[in-house]
Amino acid sequence: AQKITQTQPGMFVQEKEAVTLDCTYDTSDPSYGLFWYKQPSSGEMIFLIYQGSYDQQNATEGRYSLNFQKARKSANLVISASQLGDSAMYFCAMREGYLTGSNYQLIWGAGTKLIIKP
Amino acid sequence: DSGVTQTPKHLITATGQRVTLRCSPRSGDLSVYWYQQSLDQGLQFLIQYYNGEERAKGNILERFSAQQFPDLHSELNLSSLELGDSALYFCASTSTGANVLTFGAGSRLTVL
């Protein structure tokens, strides 16, 4: 079964609008971390935001926020006031067992291609 | 600049050949990870090293091998290359106890 599911292969959004990228995950481990990375057309993988399973508050980093709904096992990325430079692939990823410190492997979703229209 | 350096950025070679990809982690990071990103399989974890020792193995083929040297740089060796090995190979590093992996810019391998 897919551990990380990103149901939106692609999205078009008007510049300055907010956008939500969906991510659902599947794990039986009580301690896990959820990550969002951005991959522009140039190819590099850029870290955006992180949420730990025991974190009480939703993570925020500038224009990025993570809508973490633990019961629904969803970790959607919200980008406020989108910009042309936000056009890229966005990947959701999960790391299980992070409290034990032993497993740093990331499990990745298939990604969502976001295109911001001027 | 993420601080993780990968060379070469692009590499074109023929089937059956062998290549070596190099990675220098961020200063102070002891852990190095290798990931493969291909069109058909997405991002896959290959292998992790911590301070010179292999820590975890993922979907790494037997034709592939890696090592981490005393100066903490790492090399990924790919041999008997096949067309399907064409991919973007990422190196990432992290410091002990940190949650976030920092990725290099990747090495794009094309096998013809």
Interface residues (C-beta under 8 A of the other chain):
Chain A: G33 F35 Y37 S42 G43 E44 M45 I46 F47 Y50 G52 F91 A93 R95 Y98 G101 N103 Y104 Q105 L106 I107 W108 A110 G111
Chain B: S2 S31 Y33 Y35 G42 L43 Q44 F45 Q48 R55 A56 G58 L88 F90 A92 T94 G97 N99 V100 L101 T102 F103 G104 A105 G106 R108
